[in-house]
């Protein structure tokens, strides 16, 4: 397939015009040469026709002359003169030329005696101008060429005696003006009789006629005129074609090429300078469509510039909006991610000390639920505003979650960071949140991680997780609400930085490899019956990996659902393998994400056969339950109807709302160990916990108290009304379920 | 005298051509004339033979002559229509005015006599001469000179004369002609003669010879004729414009039997051919009856 190449309009026009002119000129030349050929053929044919006409005319003329001679030989007066030539002279000079026998083209008529002497020669000798000599030659027909004026044809015929047919009386001879005779008897259409001539003089015999006659054809006036017309036509057409081509080029250039080039130039400028206002060509095009196109382009360009300007403004606004938290007007998560990414990228070339500080409001969800979202928002806005005031000018504050703020600190020392964190926390704690009608004391936790500029960028990459861990520590610390990760060397950090553990956790989440369950007994204080909480461990050849490391990584990689599936699979296998003996119940923990999966019920379908011999408890956390109460309630109730029991784990570790207790789709409430340990604190606290336990019991829930590590705590749990207890006192988690001794 | 002798001689030396029923006869009718020709048609030998002579410069082919011959031949008459040679051997074409005329009246008369002799030599002893126009005058002249016994009658048709100012003959021509007659080898001249106005090319001798036949001479010769004479004239002949209609009266006063055919022209053309023939036939029948 032929690939067409674009050409400029001018070149195209010139090419087409040249092509058109070439074709026209070729046609003209063809016509010219054809006309020339026809002209030559006409001339050649005319020559042939002229020759035919000439010799036909000669034949005709000679026949006519012969006929005339014959009549002369039969004329009475010729016979009379030959027999009685007395008055021959008078007869020849006066009579003969008046007779009908004498033709106008005769030069002379003479009678000769039988012995070939002219009758008159004795009387009046004549010259040879007329061609008739005194004595006859021996030939009867010949030409006598006498330049310049006389080209004669001589014809002689014998006259016989009428009385004696063979008796020769004499001869009649005539000399004829050859050309006049030809013209007299013939009409010439092809032969130019004026040009007819003999090429030599003297006596010419008849058989020499072809050789000595020279002639020319009449130039055909029609043909010549036609040829002249053709020549004129060809030249005029050529000139007209060239002129017309120039006019067409000029017109097309004016009408099309010039506007096209102008518009093309205009478009090129628009393309080269897209963001600048380019003035449209000022000249007016003749063709309305071009003019319209120019104006439309200008309008379009103007609109485009305006749109570009608007878009830039919108982009700026959008950029700002997309990076600004609308509630607090501080930078949002997107801005934080970009800043963090930029910081990491720049760290290779321009390393800095980097502090990563995150801060959030303790129990914000519960506050939000208790006081409403509007109050929650006000708390967040107040916190943001306070923090902005606390931070040095120019140091950006990011809101990276609902109640979570972050600050990136470059070239700060750990002390400076810690001081800044303390200032922020102090300012927050000092803020009068009571103005918002919040009765509780609002606390904040701050997690900090840090990397100096000498550390590779990989160390910076783990700062967010380290800060999370620090935040987790801070939240769970009753003493310090600021936790600096850099100051610790514990398993948490080790788990995160240990790529070996990381790889193993991730592998377990994806394949289930290494997942094993350790069972810690939960014993009934009345019946001493126990069931076992399945606590996940990862095993390798060297060590066990514990839940804190596991769930830190699983949460970081958002693999909660996958990991729960592997745990359930392992539990199912243990049930099948009768690691749990018939009659031994078991409880298993589910993450909040798994709880929200639509296939949750399906996950437990394989366990249905074991419900007849095993009590199976599904432990959930209250956060998910409260956040998604309706959806989760529906699923949990379905599981309950199937025979599963539901336990609300870690009650009291968060901000459990009492108002949910009456309607929770659970069978068992598990007190967090912090509540259990609080039984050993002041009376007021003890009484509150006991009242809470009582309330739970009154609501019909079984109550499990965790963290029973001492007989004192066991007694306090019994007094508080726990129905089940769990803790080292009854037994540590073990790969084989071990029923403790009597605890009641 | 010499003429008669020569005729007599020729009678014996002439070799007539074959005399079949419709033959062209070549015959030198006169010693001073070339060989002549005539159309000869044999008829009933018991009927008179008719010799018909043509008019001025004409031949026996002339239509009036030929018609008369054919009709008479149809009636059974033997006829001969000679052509006067006018000095042209075996002349068979009419001479034009501007032909060179060297012939003389006497040569014509000699030839007439020769042809009469030829008829007599061929056994025709009852001959009636019929002339047309100047042929009538020449026959009349010939009979005046000599009337053979075999000639029984003369029938002249369109009889006029040759000389007269009313005919266009100019005195100056006559003077020139007569002057030339005195000179040897005088050049032929163009004269006024009959219908040849100023282009009758003739020698003076020739021209003058015919001028003897004038009006008076014709009337006179008619009266002198010893034979029955019949003259048939057309009443519408254009020659009357020249000679006057009284010419008919003058003819009527002669001894000739004048017959005028009303409406006929000089040549008795068209329907008058039949009338002419009827008149001639009646004359011949009358002559036959008289002869019997």
Interface residues (C-beta under 8 A of the other chain):
Chain A: X75 X76 X77 X79 X80 X81 X83 X84 X86 X87 X90 X91 X94 X95 X98 X99 X161 X162 X163
Chain B: X26 X34 X35 X87 X88 X89 X90 X91 X92 X93 X95 X96 X98 X99 X100 X102 X187 X188 X190 X199 X201 X203
